Amino acid sequence: MTVIYLVIVGAAAGFLATRLMKLETDILTTIAIGIAGALIGGFVLRILLTVAGLLGGLIGAVLGALLLIWLYQTYIAKRK
């Protein structure tokens, strides 16, 4: 079933891509372009989401550290 889904999505993606780029191809080439584009696009998107996830973790860690420093300065450092 996954192969059939890949061919259907590939055909649709290939059709849209070839029309947007004004490229006239036969049906097999259109499907091949769509499937290859889906594989490349999925790989690139996975890399971008991984990088965005790492940056999100870094931002969250910095914000957490800033909060701890503020709490320390506000409640603990003033008492000394």
ZALO-836241 format. One record per residue (C-alpha): residue in three letters; x, y, z. Coordinates in steps of 0.02 Angstrom, whole numbers, plus 32768, in hexadecimal, padded with zeros to 4 digits. Example, Ala and Ser with C-alpha at 12.3 -4.5 7.8 and 13.67 -1.06 7.14 Angstrom:
ALA82677F1F8186SER82AC7FCB8165
END
This chain:
MET800080008000THR809180778024VAL80D380637F73ILE802A808D7F2ATYR801E81267F9ALEU80CE815B7F66VAL80A2814C7EADILE800081AE7EC2VAL8052823A7F26GLY80E782377EB1ALA807782477E19ALA801982D97E66ALA80B983307E9EGLY810D83107DF7PHE807583517D9ALEU807083F17E01ALA812D840B7DF7THR813683F07D3BARG80A484687D1FLEU80EF84ED7D90MET819584DE7D36LYS813E84D67C8BLEU8190842F7C61GLU813B83B57BEATHR816383007C19ASP811282577C05ILE80B682047C96LEU814681947CD0THR81C082257CD5THR8141828F7D32ILE812982067DB4ALA81E681EB7DC4ILE820182A67DDCGLY817982AA7E62ILE81BD82137EC1ALA827182537EBAGLY823583007EEFALA81D682B57F82LEU827082567FBCILE82E182EF7FACGLY826083637FFAGLY824182EC808BPHE82FC82DE80ACVAL8316839B80A9LEU827D83B88116ARG82B983378195ILE8363838F819FLEU8311843A81B4LEU829E83FA823ETHR833083A98298VAL8394844B8292ALA82FB84AF82C9GLY82E184338357LEU839384478391LEU83888504838AGLY82E384FD83E7GLY83358495846FLEU83C48511847CILE834D85A58489GLY82E8854B850DALA838585228570VAL83C085D7856BLEU8315861785A1GLY8313859A8630ALA83C185CF8667LEU838E86868660LEU82F7866086CDLEU83648606874DILE83E086978752TRP83518713876BLEU830686A987F6TYR83B086998849GLN83D187548840THR832287828879TYR8309870A890BILE83B086C38942ALA84398742891DLYS83D887D18973ARG83D087708A17LYS848D875F8A26
END
